[in-house]
Amino acid sequence: MDLIDEKIIIRCEEIGENIFEWDDITFDVEKKAFLINIKYLPQKYSIIHELGHIYLAKEVKDIRIITNYYPINQYMNMRALLDGIQSHHRA
């Protein structure tokens, strides 16, 4: 499993901008692309961390584990995530 066929756009804040609350991922339906937003000052592994979310979502075939897929007040059920990982590895 890899991310080679995914369209991914990385957007980074510049000094003095305040456009992102935190590092996050959204999916742009029109562009059919994942948008990774990186807050300034970027942490050392920010982009790798966010790519890991996309990789895991593909691995378990459940885009819902990307938090911004849901309204901000809803969270992924971790039991459903773990069940998805376990069933994937049994297959």
C-alpha positions as CSV (number, residue, x, y, z in Angstrom):
1,M,0.0,0.0,0.0
2,D,1.4,3.4,-0.9
3,L,0.3,7.0,-1.6
4,I,1.8,7.3,-5.1
5,D,-1.7,7.5,-6.8
6,E,-3.1,10.0,-4.4
7,K,-3.4,13.7,-5.2
8,I,-2.0,15.5,-2.2
9,I,-1.7,19.3,-1.8
10,I,0.4,20.6,1.0
11,R,-0.3,24.2,2.2
12,C,2.0,25.8,4.7
13,E,1.4,29.0,6.7
14,E,4.0,31.8,6.3
15,I,5.4,33.9,9.1
16,G,2.7,36.2,10.5
17,E,-0.2,34.4,8.9
18,N,-2.8,32.8,11.1
19,I,-5.0,30.9,8.7
20,F,-4.9,27.4,10.2
21,E,-5.8,26.5,13.8
22,W,-3.5,23.5,13.7
23,D,-2.0,20.9,11.3
24,D,-4.9,19.0,9.7
25,I,-6.1,17.3,6.6
26,T,-9.3,17.8,4.6
27,F,-10.4,16.3,1.3
28,D,-11.4,18.6,-1.5
29,V,-14.1,16.8,-3.5
30,E,-13.8,19.1,-6.5
31,K,-10.1,18.7,-6.8
32,K,-10.2,15.1,-5.7
33,A,-7.3,15.8,-3.5
34,F,-6.2,15.6,0.1
35,L,-5.3,19.0,1.5
36,I,-2.6,19.0,4.2
37,N,-2.5,22.3,6.1
38,I,0.6,22.9,8.1
39,K,0.6,25.6,10.9
40,Y,3.5,27.9,11.2
41,L,6.0,27.1,12.9
42,P,6.0,23.6,11.4
43,Q,7.1,20.8,13.7
44,K,9.9,18.6,12.5
45,Y,7.7,15.7,11.4
46,S,4.4,17.6,10.7
47,I,4.1,16.5,7.0
48,I,5.1,12.9,7.7
49,H,2.6,12.7,10.5
50,E,-0.3,14.0,8.3
51,L,0.7,11.7,5.5
52,G,0.5,8.8,8.0
53,H,-3.2,9.6,8.6
54,I,-3.9,9.3,4.8
55,Y,-1.8,6.1,4.6
56,L,-3.7,4.5,7.6
57,A,-7.1,5.5,6.1
58,K,-6.2,3.8,2.9
59,E,-4.7,0.7,4.7
60,V,-8.0,0.1,6.6
61,K,-10.2,1.4,3.8
62,D,-11.9,3.9,6.0
63,I,-11.5,7.6,5.2
64,R,-13.4,8.5,8.4
65,I,-10.3,8.2,10.4
66,I,-9.2,11.5,9.0
67,T,-10.7,13.7,11.7
68,N,-11.8,16.6,9.4
69,Y,-13.9,14.2,7.4
70,Y,-16.5,14.6,10.3
71,P,-18.0,17.8,11.7
72,I,-15.6,19.1,14.3
73,N,-17.6,17.8,17.3
74,Q,-17.5,14.2,16.3
75,Y,-14.6,11.7,16.7
76,M,-13.7,8.4,15.3
77,N,-14.7,5.4,17.4
78,M,-11.3,3.8,18.2
79,R,-12.8,0.4,18.6
80,A,-14.1,0.5,15.0
81,L,-10.6,1.6,13.9
82,L,-8.9,-1.3,15.7
83,D,-11.4,-3.7,14.4
84,G,-10.7,-2.5,10.9
85,I,-7.0,-2.9,11.3
86,Q,-7.4,-6.4,12.7
87,S,-9.8,-7.6,10.0
88,H,-7.5,-6.1,7.3
89,H,-4.5,-8.1,8.6
90,R,-6.6,-11.4,8.8
91,A,-7.5,-11.1,5.1
